[in-house]
Amino acid sequence: MVTRPRVLVLGAGLQGVCAALALSSRGFPVTLLDEAEDCLLRASLRNEGKIHLGLVYAHDSTFRTADLMLQSALAFGPLLEDWLARPIDWTALRSAPFHYLIAEDSMLPREALLEHYERVQQTWEGLRRSGATYIGSQPQRLWAEANGNARFRGAGSSEVETAEVSLDLVALRDLLRGPLHERAGIDRRYGHRIETLARTASGYRAAGVNGDGSWTIDADVVVNSLWGDRLRIDEQLDLRPQRRWMYRLKYRVLAWIPEALRALPSLTMVLGQFGDIVVYRSGLAYFSWYPVCRRGSSTDLAAPEQWARACRGEVEDEEARRIAADTLRAFERIAPGVSASRVETVDGGVIVAWGRADIDDPSSELHERHDVGVRADRGYYSIDTGKLTCAPYFAQQLADRMERDLA
């Protein structure tokens, strides 16, 4: 019988949690480490939670990003249910489906966008016939022109209904946290910041600080699932990327929409520096208008430390009020009435992507998210998640790769 190596997973966001669940389900002893005081508290909690079908990545003419997103989205539900060993009531987690509003100044014209959507549809039809599902559903069509069902106005030339949804990330965290903490094979080390990682004669040694001082952990194998700090740790093992990268700090506004708007669909505007609305079953909605909510960018090796407060939900009252007011004002032109929403939370999250130009540049690498995934080097595995959608898919690939490496 092959002895399972001791695995240290860095980062307890969705990618790290999925990696820990996938590996422990195959008998690997796992230590899960994170700087935060619990799992799933940072970037994995503070984004729109969209489970991408590939529709928004129309600017990648190779279709590789759309294909990866579609494959990942269809794997999302089955993999989590497999690791939790029970079915999940996805209906309770799903947002209102997205409508895509094609802006008059979209970087791609309407005809090109619709052609892309239909290509996604054709790919889906083949997968659906083989039994694929999208987080608990199996829609016949992934998109259709809204025509008489249009719900938004203003800066759009046309509107498309889709089957795409977001997940309630608080509910998703609650769903995963219990089984993660009950799993006997997972040792959780929260409140631990990693400072250094080095190879040893028998594996790896990680060292850092926590509330009690310094710590060290030895492991046979390391999985780097960090988000804003992954590249810094990679570099310590001489794995600095040869590509350009960018960190962006983007804020979100959570607000209770007026009762009269509770039937509003979710919204994504395409294609450029626009924004999203996610409408949850409870009446809470996520708002992020890119020109207002993108508050910083960096090309440093790690995300700037000064962003940490916003990512913990610590935003000065005046700044929070200004971001919320400007965001809701921008969406009022598109969805009349939303400016009356009652703001509950304003906070930020880090976006990591390859490239340096922002999304208003048609040539920016930010329009492509296909060159991501698991990188392996002598018992060290670094996962570039790309998008939240891909986390379970890449965790499964990680577990498969580790099994092959042991064989």
N, C-alpha and C positions, 0 to 999 in steps of 0.2 A: 504493500500500500504506500502511495506517495504521501510524504509528510507535507502538510500545507504550510507554506511560509507565513510568518507573521507580517501583516500588511499594515502600514501606517497610511491613512488617508488624510491628506491635508485639505481642510475646507469642508464645512458642514452646511454649504448651500445645497441647492437641489442636486447638482452634479455629485458632490461628495456623499450626500445621503443615499442617492441611487447607487453609487459605487459601493458603499458599505453594505447596503441591502443585497445587491447582486452578488458580492463576494461572500458574504456570510451565508447566503442561501446555498452556496456551493462548498461550504465547510472551511472557508478561510477565516482564521482569527483576525479581527480588524480592530485597530485603534483609530477612532475618528477624532480629529483635532480641529479646533477653531478658536479664533480670537474672541468671537462673540460669546455671550453668556449662555447661549442655547443655539439650537440648530435653526436654519432657515429664517434668519432675522435680518439679513442685509439685502443684497441685490435680488435674491430669489423671492423676496417678499415685496419689494418696492418697484415693481414694473407692471406692465399691463397684463401679464399672464396669458398672452395670446398663444394658442397652440397652432402654429403656422401651417397652413396647407400649401404654402409656396406662392400664393397669389400676389403678395406684395413685392416679390423679387422679380418683377418683369424686366428690370434693367440688366439682368444677367442673361445675355442672349444665348449662352451655352445651355441653359435650363438646368445646370447642375445644382444651383442653390434651391430652386423650386423642387427638384427631385429629392434632394436630401431632406428638405422640410416635410414634404409629403410622406416620405418613408418614416421619418422620425415621428410625425404626428400620429400615424397609424399604429406605431409600436408603443406609443406613450401609455395608453390605457392597459393593454394586455400585459405589458411588462410589470407595471405597478401592481396589478391584480395578482400576477404570478408571485412576486416577491412578498406581498402581504398575505398570500394564500386565501384570498376571499374576493368576492365580487365587490365592486364599488358603485355606489349610486351616483353616477356622473351627472345626472340631471340636477342634483342639488348643488353641484359645483359650477355648472356651466353658466356663462353670461348670456345675455341676449345676443343672437347672431349678428355678425358685422354686416353693415352696408358699406360699400366702397364708393366714395364720392370722388369722381374724376374731376380734378381742378382744371379750370380753363388754361392755367399756365403750367400744367403738368409737364414733366420732363419727357414723358412719352405721350404721344397722341392717343386718343380714345381707341382708335382702330387697332393700334399695336397692343394696348392693354387687353382689349377683348380677345385678341388672337392668343395672347399669353394665357388668359383665363381658360380659354377653350382647350389649350394644350394640357393644362393641369387637369381639366375635366376628362379628357381622353385617357390620360394616364390613370386617373382614379377609376374609370370604368373597368379597366382591366384588373385592377387590384380588388375592386368591389366584387367582381365575379368570383374571385378566389377566396372570398369570405372576409376581407379586410373591414375593419370598423374604425370609426373616428371617435375616440373617447365616448363610447357607449351608444353611438348612432351609426346608421348606414344610409346616409342621404343618397337619393338618386342623382341629384344635381348639386354641384358645389357652387354654382353661380348662375344667376339669371339677371337680365336687365330689369330694373325695378319698374319702369314704365309708370303705371297708375299707382304703384305702391311706394313711390318716392317719398321720403320723410325729411330730407334735408334740402337746403336751398342756399343761394348766395354764390359762393365761389366755385360751384361745380357746374360742369357742362352736362354730366349725366351721372346716374346712380346705378349701382349694381348690388343686388342682394347676394349674400353668400351664406354657406353653411359654417363658416369659420367662427370660432368662439374663443373666449378667454376663460380661464379658470379663476375662481375665487381663491386667491393665494393664502388667505388666512385659513380658509376651510381645508385647503390642500395641506398646509402645514399641520393642522390638527390631525388630519388623516394619517400623515406619515410619522409624526413625532411619537405617538404611542407605541406602534410596532417597533420603531427604531430603538426606543428606550427599553423595550421589553426583550429585545433580541439578546440572548445570552452571549453570543459570539462577538458582540460589538462593545468595546470599551470606549466610553465617551470622555474626552478631555476638552471641556469647554473653558473659556477664559484663558486659553493658552495661545500666546502669539509666538509664531516661529520666527527666529532670527537667522539661524544658519542650518544648512543641511550638507552633510559630507559623506562620501563613501568611506567604508571601513573594510577591514579584511573579511568580515562576515556579512556585510550588508550596508546599512546606512545608520547614521546618527543624526537626529534632529535635536536642536537646542533652541531655547527661547526663554520667555519670561511669562509669569502669571502673577496673581495677587500675592502669592507667598514668596516670590523671588524668582530664581532661575530653575529650569528643568531640562532634562535630557531624556530622549526616548530612542532606544535601539530597535531596528526593524530589519527584516530580511528584504522586504520590498516596500517601496514608497509610491503612492499614487498622489500626484499633485492635481487637486481639483480646486485650487484657489482661483479667485476671479481677478481682483485688482492687484494681486501680489504674485501671480503664477510666474510671470517672466523673471522676476527677481530671484526666485528660488531656482528656476531653470538655469539661470546664468551661473549660479554657484556650482553647478555641475558641468560647466562649459557648454551649455546648450542655449546660448543666446541666439535668438532668431535672426535670420538674415533678411527679414522683411521689415517694413516700416509698420508701426502700430499707432493707435490713438486710443486714449481714454477720454470719455466724455462724462460729465456730471449732468444728469437730467432729473429735474424735479417732477413730482406728480402732485395732483390735487385730488383728494378724496372728498366727495360732497354728496349730501342727500338731495336728490333731484326732486322738484315739485311733484306732487301726486298726479297732476295732469299729464306729466311726461313719463310716467312709470312704464308705459308701453313702448317707449322709444327704443329703436335698435341701437346696438353699438355702432361706432363709426371709425373708419380709417380713411383719411384723405390721401389721394395719390396724384402724382408721384413727385415728392420733393419735401421741402421743409414745411410740413403742415402739422398734423396731430391726430390724436385718437381720443375717443370716448368709449369707455367700457361700462355698460349698464348691467349691474348684478340683480339677481332676483329680489334682494332685500330692498332695492331702491337706492342703495349706495352706488355711486358712479365714480369711475376713474377718469380724470381729465389730464391731458398733457399736450400743450400747444408748443411745438418745438422752438419757434423763435423766442418764446418767453421762458420756457422751462429748461432749455439747454444753457446751463450757467457756467460751464467751464470745460476746457479741453487741455490735454497734456500729452506729451510724447516722452515723458520720463519712463524709466524702467518699471516703476510701480505707480499706482494711482496716488495722487498727492494726499499727504496726511491731513491737510486742512479740509478735505472733503468728508472726513470721517464723521464729523458732527452731524451733517445733513443726512448721512447714510444711517445714522443711529436715530434719526427723527428729531434731532435737536436743531431747530431753526428759529431764529429770532422772530418775535411776534410781528414786527413791522415788515420784515422781509417776507414772511409767510403771507401776510395780508396782501402785499403788493403782487406777489406771484399768483395768488388765487384770483385776485380781482382782474389782473391782466389776462389770465388764462380764460376765465369764464367770459370776459368781454369779447375775446377773440371768437369763442364758440357761439356766442349769442347771435352773431350774424348768420350762422349756419343752422343752428338749432334754437330758434327763438324760445325764450323762457328759461333756458338753463342758467342764466345769470342770477336767477332767484334761488339757485341751489344753496343749501346750508353747508358751509365748509366744515369738515371735521378734521382733516389732516393735510399737512403740507410737508413733504420730506423728499429726500433725493436718493438716487441710486446710480451706480457706476455702470457705464456701457464700455465694453472692451471690444475692439475690432481691428482688423488689419487695414492699413491705409492711413493717409494723413489728410487728404482733402475731405471736407464735410459733404453731407448728402445732397447739397444743392449743386455739386459738381457731377455732371453725368459720367465722368471718367473715374470717379472715386471708387476705391475698392470696398467701401462701405455698402455698396449695392450687391456685393457677392459675399456669401457666407458658406461656401462649399468646401474651401480648403481648410478644414478644421477636423477635430477628432482626436484620437488617441495616438500619442507618440511614445515609443518604447526605446529604452536604452539601458541594457544590463540591469534589469530589475527595477528600473525607474520608469514610471508611466506618467506622462503629463497630458492632461486632457484639456484641449481648447474646445469648450462647449459651443461657442458661436452664438447659439440662441437657447433659451430655456427649453424650447420644444425638443431639443436634441439630447437632453440630459439622460433620460432612461435608455435611449438608443445607444449612446456612447458607453454607458455603464455596462450594457450587455456586451458590447464589443470588447470592452476592457476585460470582463470576466472570461470571455472566449479566448482572448489573446493570452491571458495568464495561464489558462488551462493548456494551451498549445505550448507555451514556453516551458511548462513543467514536464510535458510528455517526453 
